Amino acid sequence: MSKKIVISSDSTCDLSRELIERYQIKTIPLGVTLGDKIYRDGVDVTPDDIYAYHAKTGLLPKTSAINIAENSEFFAELTRDGSAVIHFTISASMSATCNNARLAAEEFEDVYVIDSKNLSTGNGLLVIAAAEMARQGMEANEIAETVSALADCVDASFIVDNLEYLAKGGRCSSAAAFGANLLQLKPCICVKGGAMSVGKKYRGKFGKVLLEYVAERLADGEDIELDRVFVTHAGCDAEIVESVVDAVKETLPFKEVFVTRAGCTISSHCGANTLGVLFIRKTPLT
């Protein structure tokens, strides 16, 4: 008899409450430090709290990995009834969370830790794919092997309106951020091979740039899986988000278009007014 399979993830998957409930996903939060207090991503702190803290102090919050003990306790609870667990984490190159989860998983017989090689709903796409496979009756080891390979096919990118958070976080120089903001340059941050890099730099107002970005990212429709796409944003105006969703729907016939809000971990690094379109390709990114 096949074991029950539980799909879980750290909080950086940025799935909406609706999707977490639909697919019965279990989540464990990363830590977010504001001043001298440590909060739990998505549990007792929100992205808006982060923006308010930055506006008041000029400081960025600090995010912290889930430690081995926390992961071990989480896995113990999920496997108490004999279930197998497939657990997803933010890219191992971005956080110690993945390695800590793998060390914790060594205590258990059927806990599979998957390095999403991504962040935000780039991870979320894999989480949902795994949940769909479990519903189809695949065994846990087969799902783990399949989604591990699928990680290389996730197309994740974001447009950042203002580089202030990236500059303060040491991911670009203050001079570069000032020049980019002065010239209305909006960089595309791409995730590939588990790491972030700067892609094309768009120029113009945020709303206009986003429509150009959508057209270019979705241009090669024959190589894109059309099951689902995410429009994930960090505190963007509703009108801007709606215009992007409309553009996505007009460009390709995705079966489902999900709109999600980036959680605290992601928002701590990119700031407000960041938006990405994330989906899965049929072939690995090169």
C-alpha positions as CSV (number, residue, x, y, z in Angstrom):
1,M,0.0,0.0,0.0
2,S,1.3,3.4,-1.0
3,K,2.2,5.9,1.8
4,K,0.3,9.1,2.2
5,I,2.4,11.9,0.8
6,V,2.7,15.4,2.4
7,I,4.0,18.3,0.3
8,S,5.7,21.0,2.3
9,S,7.8,24.1,1.7
10,D,9.5,26.9,3.5
11,S,7.7,30.2,3.5
12,T,9.5,31.6,0.5
13,C,7.2,29.7,-1.9
14,D,4.9,32.7,-1.7
15,L,1.7,30.7,-2.4
16,S,-1.6,32.3,-1.6
17,R,-3.7,31.0,1.3
18,E,-6.2,29.7,-1.4
19,L,-3.5,27.6,-3.1
20,I,-2.1,26.3,0.2
21,E,-5.6,25.2,1.2
22,R,-6.4,23.8,-2.3
23,Y,-3.2,21.6,-2.4
24,Q,-3.0,21.1,1.4
25,I,0.6,22.4,1.5
26,K,2.4,22.5,4.9
27,T,4.7,25.5,5.4
28,I,7.5,26.5,7.8
29,P,8.5,30.2,8.1
30,L,11.9,31.7,7.8
31,G,12.9,34.3,10.4
32,V,12.6,38.1,9.9
33,T,14.4,40.4,12.3
34,L,13.1,44.0,12.7
35,G,15.2,45.8,15.3
36,D,15.7,43.5,18.2
37,K,12.7,41.3,17.6
38,I,12.6,38.1,15.5
39,Y,9.3,37.4,13.7
40,R,8.1,34.5,11.5
41,D,7.7,35.2,7.8
42,G,3.9,35.3,7.0
43,V,2.9,34.3,10.6
44,D,3.3,37.4,12.7
45,V,4.9,39.9,10.3
46,T,3.8,41.1,6.8
47,P,5.5,42.8,3.9
48,D,3.8,46.0,4.8
49,D,5.3,45.8,8.3
50,I,8.7,45.6,6.5
51,Y,8.0,48.7,4.4
52,A,6.8,50.6,7.4
53,Y,9.9,49.7,9.4
54,H,12.2,50.8,6.5
55,A,10.3,54.0,6.1
56,K,10.7,54.8,9.8
57,T,14.3,53.7,10.4
58,G,15.9,53.6,7.0
59,L,17.1,50.1,7.8
60,L,16.4,46.8,6.1
61,P,15.2,43.8,8.1
62,K,17.4,40.7,8.3
63,T,16.2,37.3,7.3
64,S,17.4,34.1,8.9
65,A,17.4,30.5,7.7
66,I,15.4,27.8,9.4
67,N,17.8,25.9,11.6
68,I,18.2,22.1,11.8
69,A,16.2,21.7,15.0
70,E,13.3,23.6,13.6
71,N,13.3,21.5,10.5
72,S,13.6,18.3,12.5
73,E,10.6,19.3,14.6
74,F,8.6,20.2,11.5
75,F,9.4,16.8,9.8
76,A,8.6,14.9,13.0
77,E,5.1,16.3,13.1
78,L,4.5,15.7,9.4
79,T,5.7,12.1,9.5
80,R,4.0,11.2,12.8
81,D,1.2,9.2,11.0
82,G,3.7,7.4,8.8
83,S,3.5,9.9,5.8
84,A,6.3,10.5,3.3
85,V,7.3,14.1,2.9
86,I,8.5,16.0,-0.1
87,H,9.8,19.3,1.2
88,F,10.9,22.3,-1.0
89,T,13.3,25.1,0.0
90,I,14.6,28.3,-1.4
91,S,17.7,27.9,-3.5
92,A,20.6,26.4,-1.6
93,S,22.9,29.2,-3.0
94,M,20.6,31.8,-1.4
95,S,20.1,30.5,2.1
96,A,21.4,27.8,4.5
97,T,17.7,26.7,4.9
98,C,18.1,24.0,2.2
99,N,21.2,22.4,3.8
100,N,19.7,22.6,7.3
101,A,16.6,20.8,6.0
102,R,18.7,18.1,4.4
103,L,20.6,17.5,7.6
104,A,17.4,17.3,9.5
105,A,15.9,14.9,6.9
106,E,18.7,12.4,7.6
107,E,16.8,11.4,10.8
108,F,13.8,10.3,8.8
109,E,13.2,7.5,6.4
110,D,10.9,9.1,3.8
111,V,11.6,12.8,3.8
112,Y,12.8,14.2,0.5
113,V,14.3,17.7,0.5
114,I,14.2,19.5,-2.9
115,D,16.4,22.4,-3.7
116,S,14.0,24.5,-5.8
117,K,17.1,26.4,-7.2
118,N,14.7,29.4,-7.0
119,L,12.8,31.7,-4.8
120,S,9.2,33.0,-4.4
121,T,6.7,31.3,-6.8
122,G,9.6,29.9,-8.8
123,N,9.6,27.5,-5.8
124,G,5.8,27.6,-5.7
125,L,5.5,26.2,-9.2
126,L,7.4,23.1,-8.2
127,V,5.4,22.7,-5.0
128,I,2.1,22.7,-7.0
129,A,3.6,20.3,-9.6
130,A,4.5,17.9,-6.8
131,A,1.1,18.1,-5.3
132,E,-0.5,17.3,-8.7
133,M,1.8,14.3,-9.1
134,A,0.9,13.0,-5.6
135,R,-2.8,13.3,-6.6
136,Q,-2.1,11.2,-9.7
137,G,-0.7,8.4,-7.5
138,M,3.0,8.8,-8.1
139,E,5.3,7.4,-5.4
140,A,7.3,9.9,-3.2
141,N,10.7,8.9,-4.6
142,E,9.4,9.3,-8.2
143,I,7.9,12.7,-7.4
144,A,11.2,13.9,-5.8
145,E,13.2,12.8,-8.8
146,T,10.8,14.4,-11.3
147,V,10.5,17.8,-9.6
148,S,14.3,17.9,-9.0
149,A,14.8,17.8,-12.8
150,L,11.9,20.2,-13.3
151,A,13.6,22.8,-11.2
152,D,15.9,23.6,-14.2
153,C,12.9,24.4,-16.3
154,V,11.4,27.1,-14.1
155,D,11.5,30.6,-15.7
156,A,11.6,33.1,-12.9
157,S,12.3,36.8,-13.2
158,F,11.2,40.1,-11.7
159,I,11.2,43.8,-12.7
160,V,12.4,46.1,-9.9
161,D,11.0,49.7,-9.9
162,N,13.5,51.1,-7.4
163,L,16.9,49.8,-6.5
164,E,17.0,51.2,-3.0
165,Y,16.5,47.9,-1.2
166,L,19.0,46.1,-3.5
167,A,21.6,48.8,-2.8
168,K,21.2,48.8,0.9
169,G,21.3,45.0,0.9
170,G,24.7,45.2,-0.9
171,R,23.4,43.7,-4.2
172,C,24.3,46.8,-6.2
173,S,26.2,50.0,-5.5
174,S,24.5,53.1,-4.3
175,A,25.9,55.0,-7.3
176,A,24.4,52.4,-9.7
177,A,21.0,52.6,-7.9
178,F,21.0,56.4,-8.0
179,G,21.9,56.4,-11.7
180,A,19.3,53.8,-12.6
181,N,16.6,55.7,-10.7
182,L,17.6,58.9,-12.3
183,L,17.5,57.4,-15.8
184,Q,14.3,55.5,-15.0
185,L,16.1,52.1,-15.6
186,K,14.2,49.1,-14.4
187,P,16.4,46.0,-14.3
188,C,15.1,42.5,-14.8
189,I,16.4,40.2,-12.1
190,C,16.6,36.6,-13.4
191,V,17.0,33.4,-11.5
192,K,19.0,30.7,-13.2
193,G,21.0,27.7,-11.8
194,G,19.9,28.7,-8.3
195,A,21.4,32.2,-8.5
196,M,20.1,35.7,-9.3
197,S,21.6,37.9,-12.0
198,V,20.7,41.1,-13.8
199,G,19.2,40.6,-17.3
200,K,17.9,43.3,-19.6
201,K,17.6,46.8,-18.2
202,Y,14.3,48.4,-19.3
203,R,13.8,52.2,-19.4
204,G,10.6,54.1,-18.7
205,K,7.7,54.2,-16.3
206,F,7.1,51.0,-14.3
207,G,3.7,50.2,-15.8
208,K,4.8,50.6,-19.4
209,V,8.0,48.6,-18.8
210,L,6.1,45.7,-17.3
211,L,4.0,45.3,-20.5
212,E,7.2,45.2,-22.6
213,Y,8.7,42.7,-20.2
214,V,5.6,40.4,-20.4
215,A,5.7,40.5,-24.2
216,E,9.4,39.5,-24.3
217,R,9.2,36.8,-21.5
218,L,6.3,35.1,-23.1
219,A,7.4,35.5,-26.8
220,D,8.5,31.8,-27.2
221,G,5.2,30.3,-26.4
222,E,6.0,26.9,-28.0
223,D,8.5,26.2,-25.2
224,I,6.2,27.2,-22.3
225,E,4.0,24.8,-20.3
226,L,0.5,26.4,-20.3
227,D,-0.9,24.8,-17.2
228,R,-0.2,27.8,-14.9
229,V,1.6,31.1,-14.6
230,F,2.2,33.3,-11.6
231,V,2.1,37.1,-11.5
232,T,3.8,37.7,-8.2
233,H,4.3,41.2,-6.9
234,A,5.5,43.1,-3.9
235,G,3.0,45.8,-3.0
236,C,2.2,47.0,-6.6
237,D,-0.9,49.1,-7.3
238,A,-3.9,47.0,-8.2
239,E,-4.3,48.7,-11.6
240,I,-0.7,47.8,-12.5
241,V,-1.2,44.2,-11.5
242,E,-4.4,43.9,-13.4
243,S,-2.8,45.3,-16.5
244,V,-0.1,42.7,-16.3
245,V,-2.6,39.9,-15.8
246,D,-4.5,41.1,-18.8
247,A,-1.4,41.2,-20.9
248,V,-0.4,37.6,-19.9
249,K,-3.9,36.3,-20.8
250,E,-3.8,38.1,-24.1
251,T,-0.4,36.7,-25.0
252,L,-0.7,33.0,-24.1
253,P,-3.7,30.8,-23.2
254,F,-2.6,29.6,-19.8
255,K,-5.2,27.4,-18.1
256,E,-4.7,29.2,-14.8
257,V,-3.2,32.7,-14.0
258,F,-2.5,33.1,-10.3
259,V,-1.8,36.5,-8.7
260,T,0.2,36.3,-5.4
261,R,1.9,38.7,-3.1
262,A,5.6,38.2,-2.4
263,G,6.2,37.3,1.2
264,C,8.5,39.0,3.8
265,T,11.7,37.2,2.9
266,I,11.5,38.3,-0.8
267,S,10.2,41.8,0.0
268,S,13.1,42.3,2.5
269,H,15.5,42.2,-0.4
270,C,13.6,43.8,-3.3
271,G,11.3,46.3,-1.7
272,A,7.9,47.4,-2.9
273,N,7.0,47.8,-6.5
274,T,8.6,44.7,-7.8
275,L,6.7,42.3,-10.1
276,G,7.5,39.1,-11.8
277,V,5.9,36.6,-14.3
278,L,6.9,33.0,-13.4
279,F,6.2,29.8,-15.3
280,I,7.7,26.5,-16.4
281,R,9.3,25.8,-19.7
282,K,9.3,22.6,-21.6
283,T,13.1,22.5,-21.8
284,P,15.8,23.4,-19.2
285,L,17.0,27.0,-19.2
286,T,20.5,27.3,-20.6
